[in-house]
């Protein structure tokens, strides 16, 4: 059965207009716990004092599910995750051509693999469980995927994550990619993270749900640009497929949770519609902004897109 890791409080923090306060983060987390997700993904503790304090506050909530926080493949980021009190660290790095050229400033593949190995080994040495996400997996050559995932697993990664970072896959492509990944790494739990830039995130997640262990979601699909797979819609689809139940009480809870996230985040589903939504090509995460300004292909699926209609943030309060 696929479990849901909700990253409203991490991915959602990369949506335009969103700055989750500590009290808002706690309110959303309590709603998620009541609704019944299987893991909460907090923010990126090393990014700012607020991100650290939010993660720390979430770690102190009474809960029976794990808390995961984000980190680059860097020792200082991982130390912050440990200090903030999360049990899991989500370490991410990319090895695709665009990742090497844009985000890693032309570092060699061997250098990037070395960062992945060193960071995961360190995280394990300080008692953290590790999810390794290969950023932009869907646009990464299969051989390079294998090299990166094998390196992560060799150093103790507890699960690996396939990320369709720019939302390019169709359900058929997603299924074929995950079948190959599962057959190659059959002993390692697999998570998927689908972006909605083509409007296919939910369809992709439903297609691969029978073959993966975790699905990354957020309430209302809130996230970077057009967002990701919607937590509530995914839970309902799992119920429809008879792999997970959704009670009438949970439906009522989901409506309240949806309203809270929409109000506190000042985001509507219409804002995130592919192509025509005003956030469709908007970036807020600093790492994404820098890469996008250097090469729009780093975080855009449309060919020949010039990026002239994008902006760093949308301040509509």
C-alpha positions as CSV (number, residue, x, y, z in Angstrom):
1,X,0.0,0.0,0.0
2,X,1.4,3.4,-1.0
3,X,1.7,5.8,1.9
4,X,1.4,9.6,1.8
5,X,4.2,11.9,2.8
6,X,2.6,15.4,2.9
7,X,4.9,18.3,2.1
8,X,2.5,21.2,2.3
9,X,4.9,22.7,4.8
10,X,7.9,22.3,2.6
11,X,6.9,22.3,-1.0
12,X,4.0,24.6,-0.2
13,X,6.5,27.1,1.2
14,X,8.0,27.4,-2.3
15,X,4.6,28.6,-3.7
16,X,4.2,32.4,-4.4
17,X,3.0,34.5,-1.5
18,X,3.6,31.7,1.0
19,X,5.6,32.2,4.2
20,X,4.3,29.8,6.8
21,X,4.5,31.3,10.3
22,X,5.1,28.9,13.2
23,X,1.6,29.0,14.5
24,X,0.2,28.5,10.9
25,X,2.6,25.5,10.5
26,X,1.4,23.9,13.7
27,X,-2.3,24.5,12.7
28,X,-1.7,22.8,9.3
29,X,0.3,20.0,10.8
30,X,-2.5,19.2,13.3
31,X,-5.0,19.2,10.4
32,X,-2.7,16.7,8.6
33,X,-2.4,14.5,11.6
34,X,-6.2,14.5,12.1
35,X,-6.8,13.8,8.4
36,X,-4.3,10.9,8.5
37,X,-1.2,11.3,6.5
38,X,1.8,8.9,7.1
39,X,4.6,11.4,7.3
40,X,5.0,15.2,7.4
41,X,7.7,16.9,5.5
42,X,8.8,20.2,7.1
43,X,10.9,22.9,5.6
44,X,14.6,23.4,4.9
45,X,16.1,24.2,8.4
46,X,19.3,25.6,7.1
47,X,17.6,28.1,4.8
48,X,16.7,30.6,7.5
49,X,16.0,31.1,11.2
50,X,12.3,30.8,10.5
51,X,12.6,27.5,8.6
52,X,14.7,26.1,11.5
53,X,12.2,27.3,14.1
54,X,9.2,26.0,12.2
55,X,10.8,22.6,11.9
56,X,11.8,22.6,15.6
57,X,8.2,23.5,16.6
58,X,6.8,20.7,14.4
59,X,9.2,18.2,15.9
60,X,7.8,18.9,19.3
61,X,4.2,18.2,18.3
62,X,2.6,15.1,19.8
63,X,2.4,12.7,16.8
64,X,2.8,9.0,15.9
65,X,4.3,9.6,12.4
66,X,7.8,10.7,11.4
67,X,8.9,14.2,10.5
68,X,11.2,14.7,7.6
69,X,13.2,17.9,6.8
70,X,15.0,18.9,3.6
71,X,18.7,19.3,3.1
72,X,21.2,19.8,0.2
73,X,24.0,17.3,0.0
74,X,26.0,19.4,2.4
75,X,27.1,18.7,5.9
76,X,25.9,22.0,7.4
77,X,22.4,21.5,6.0
78,X,22.2,18.0,7.6
79,X,23.4,19.3,11.0
80,X,20.6,21.8,10.9
81,X,18.0,19.0,10.3
82,X,19.4,17.0,13.3
83,X,19.4,20.1,15.5
84,X,15.8,21.0,14.5
85,X,14.6,17.6,15.7
86,X,13.4,15.8,12.6
87,X,13.9,12.1,12.5
88,X,14.4,11.9,8.7
89,X,16.4,14.0,6.4
90,X,15.5,14.4,2.7
91,X,18.8,14.9,0.9
92,X,18.6,16.0,-2.7
93,X,21.0,16.4,-5.6
94,X,20.8,16.1,-9.4
95,X,23.2,14.5,-11.9
96,X,21.4,15.4,-15.2
97,X,23.3,17.5,-17.7
98,X,21.3,20.6,-16.8
99,X,21.8,20.0,-13.0
100,X,25.6,19.6,-13.5
101,X,25.9,22.7,-15.6
102,X,23.5,25.0,-13.9
103,X,23.2,24.1,-10.2
104,X,26.6,22.5,-9.6
105,X,28.6,25.0,-11.7
106,X,30.0,22.4,-14.1
107,X,31.2,20.0,-11.3
108,X,32.1,16.6,-12.6
109,X,29.8,13.6,-12.1
110,X,32.4,12.0,-9.8
111,X,32.4,15.2,-7.6
112,X,28.6,15.2,-7.3
113,X,28.5,11.5,-6.5
114,X,31.1,12.2,-3.8
115,X,28.9,14.8,-2.3
116,X,25.9,12.4,-2.2
117,X,28.0,9.7,-0.6
118,X,29.6,11.9,2.0
119,X,26.4,13.6,3.0
120,X,24.4,10.4,3.4
121,X,27.1,8.7,5.3
122,X,27.3,11.7,7.7
123,X,23.5,11.8,8.1
124,X,23.5,8.1,9.1
125,X,26.4,8.6,11.5
126,X,24.4,11.1,13.5
127,X,21.3,8.9,13.7
128,X,19.1,10.3,10.9
129,X,17.1,8.2,8.5
130,X,17.7,9.2,4.9
131,X,15.5,9.7,1.9
132,X,17.6,10.5,-1.2
133,X,15.9,12.4,-4.0
134,X,17.5,12.4,-7.4
135,X,16.3,15.8,-8.6
136,X,15.0,15.9,-12.1
137,X,15.0,12.1,-12.3
138,X,12.6,12.1,-15.3
139,X,15.1,14.0,-17.5
140,X,18.1,12.1,-16.3
141,X,19.7,9.4,-18.4
142,X,18.9,5.9,-17.0
143,X,22.6,5.0,-16.5
144,X,23.2,8.2,-14.5
145,X,20.1,7.4,-12.4
146,X,21.6,4.0,-11.6
147,X,25.0,5.5,-10.6
148,X,23.4,8.1,-8.3
149,X,20.9,5.7,-6.6
150,X,23.5,3.0,-6.1
151,X,25.8,5.5,-4.5
152,X,23.1,6.6,-2.1
153,X,22.0,3.1,-1.2
154,X,25.6,2.0,-0.7
155,X,26.0,4.7,2.0
156,X,22.8,3.7,3.8
157,X,19.9,5.6,2.2
158,X,16.7,4.2,3.7
159,X,14.6,5.0,0.6
160,X,15.1,6.6,-2.8
161,X,12.8,9.2,-4.4
162,X,12.0,9.5,-8.2
163,X,11.3,13.1,-8.9
164,X,9.5,14.5,-12.0
165,X,10.8,17.9,-11.1
166,X,9.4,19.8,-14.1
167,X,6.3,17.6,-14.6
168,X,7.1,16.3,-18.0
169,X,6.0,12.6,-17.7
170,X,2.8,11.0,-19.0
171,X,1.2,8.2,-17.0
172,X,2.6,5.6,-19.4
173,X,6.1,7.1,-19.1
174,X,5.8,7.2,-15.3
175,X,4.8,3.6,-15.1
176,X,7.6,2.4,-17.4
177,X,10.2,4.5,-15.4
178,X,9.0,3.2,-12.1
179,X,8.8,-0.4,-13.3
180,X,12.5,-0.2,-14.3
181,X,13.5,1.5,-11.1
182,X,11.6,-1.0,-8.9
183,X,13.1,-4.0,-10.8
184,X,16.6,-2.6,-10.4
185,X,16.3,-1.6,-6.7
186,X,13.8,-4.1,-5.5
187,X,15.1,-4.1,-1.9
188,X,14.8,-0.4,-1.4
189,X,11.6,1.5,-0.7
190,X,10.7,4.0,-3.4
191,X,9.0,7.4,-3.2
192,X,7.6,9.4,-6.1
193,X,7.3,13.2,-6.4
194,X,5.3,14.5,-9.4
195,X,5.0,18.1,-10.4
196,X,1.9,19.3,-12.2
197,X,3.3,21.5,-15.0
198,X,1.4,19.5,-17.6
199,X,-1.6,18.8,-15.4
200,X,-0.6,15.2,-15.0
201,X,0.7,14.9,-11.5
202,X,-2.4,13.1,-10.0
203,X,-2.7,10.8,-13.0
204,X,0.9,9.9,-12.8
205,X,0.7,9.2,-9.1
206,X,-2.4,7.0,-9.5
207,X,-0.8,5.1,-12.3
208,X,2.3,4.1,-10.2
209,X,0.7,3.8,-6.8
210,X,0.6,0.0,-6.9
211,X,4.3,-0.2,-7.4
212,X,5.7,2.4,-5.0
213,X,5.9,2.7,-1.2
214,X,5.5,6.5,-0.8
215,X,3.8,9.3,-2.7
216,X,4.8,12.9,-2.1
217,X,1.7,15.2,-1.9
218,X,0.5,18.5,-0.6
219,X,-2.9,19.9,0.3
220,X,-4.6,21.5,-2.7
221,X,-1.4,20.5,-4.7
222,X,0.3,23.7,-3.4
223,X,3.9,24.1,-4.4
224,X,6.4,25.5,-6.8
225,X,4.8,26.8,-10.1
226,X,1.8,24.6,-10.8
227,X,2.3,22.5,-7.7
228,X,2.4,18.8,-7.2
229,X,0.0,15.8,-6.5
230,X,-2.9,16.8,-4.2
231,X,-3.0,15.0,-0.9
232,X,-6.7,14.9,-0.6
233,X,-7.4,13.9,-4.2
234,X,-4.7,11.2,-4.0
235,X,-6.2,9.8,-0.8
236,X,-9.7,9.8,-2.5
237,X,-8.2,7.9,-5.5
238,X,-6.6,5.3,-3.2
239,X,-10.0,4.8,-1.6
240,X,-11.6,4.4,-5.1
241,X,-8.9,1.9,-6.0
242,X,-9.7,0.1,-2.7
243,X,-6.2,0.3,-1.4
244,X,-7.0,2.8,1.3
245,X,-10.2,4.0,3.0
246,X,-11.5,7.5,3.2
247,X,-14.3,7.9,5.7
248,X,-17.1,10.5,5.6
249,X,-15.5,12.2,8.6
250,X,-12.2,12.4,6.8
251,X,-14.0,14.0,3.8
252,X,-15.3,16.7,6.1
253,X,-11.8,17.1,7.7
254,X,-10.3,17.4,4.2
255,X,-12.6,20.3,3.2
256,X,-11.6,22.2,6.4
257,X,-7.9,21.5,5.8
258,X,-8.2,22.6,2.2
259,X,-9.8,25.9,3.2
260,X,-7.2,26.5,5.9
261,X,-4.2,25.9,3.6
262,X,-5.8,28.1,0.9
263,X,-6.5,30.9,3.3
264,X,-3.2,30.9,5.1
265,X,-1.2,30.4,1.9
266,X,-3.1,33.0,-0.1
267,X,-3.2,30.5,-3.0
268,X,-6.0,29.2,-5.1
269,X,-6.1,26.2,-7.4
270,X,-6.8,28.6,-10.3
271,X,-3.5,30.4,-9.7
272,X,-1.7,27.1,-10.3
273,X,-3.4,26.0,-13.5
274,X,-0.9,24.8,-16.0
275,X,0.1,27.3,-18.7
276,X,-2.6,29.9,-18.0
277,X,-2.3,30.2,-14.2
278,X,-0.5,33.2,-13.0
279,X,2.0,31.1,-11.0
280,X,2.6,28.6,-13.9
281,X,6.2,29.9,-14.5
282,X,6.8,31.6,-11.2
283,X,9.7,30.6,-8.9
284,X,10.2,31.5,-5.3
285,X,12.8,29.0,-3.9
286,X,16.2,30.7,-4.1
287,X,18.0,27.7,-5.6
288,X,15.3,27.5,-8.3
289,X,15.4,31.2,-9.1
290,X,19.2,31.2,-9.5
291,X,19.1,28.2,-11.8
292,X,16.1,29.4,-13.8
293,X,17.7,32.8,-14.4
294,X,20.8,31.1,-15.7
295,X,19.0,28.6,-17.9
296,X,15.2,28.5,-18.1
297,X,15.4,24.8,-19.0
298,X,16.5,24.0,-15.5
299,X,12.9,24.3,-14.3
300,X,10.7,24.6,-17.4
301,X,9.3,21.9,-19.7
302,X,8.2,24.1,-22.6
303,X,10.6,24.2,-25.5
304,X,11.9,27.6,-26.5
305,X,10.3,29.3,-23.5
306,X,12.2,32.6,-22.9
307,X,11.1,33.2,-19.3
308,X,10.4,36.9,-19.9
309,X,6.9,36.7,-18.4
310,X,8.2,35.2,-15.1
311,X,9.1,36.9,-11.9
312,X,10.7,36.1,-8.6
313,X,7.6,36.3,-6.5
314,X,4.0,37.4,-6.5
315,X,3.2,39.8,-3.6
316,X,-0.6,39.9,-3.6
317,X,-1.7,40.2,0.0
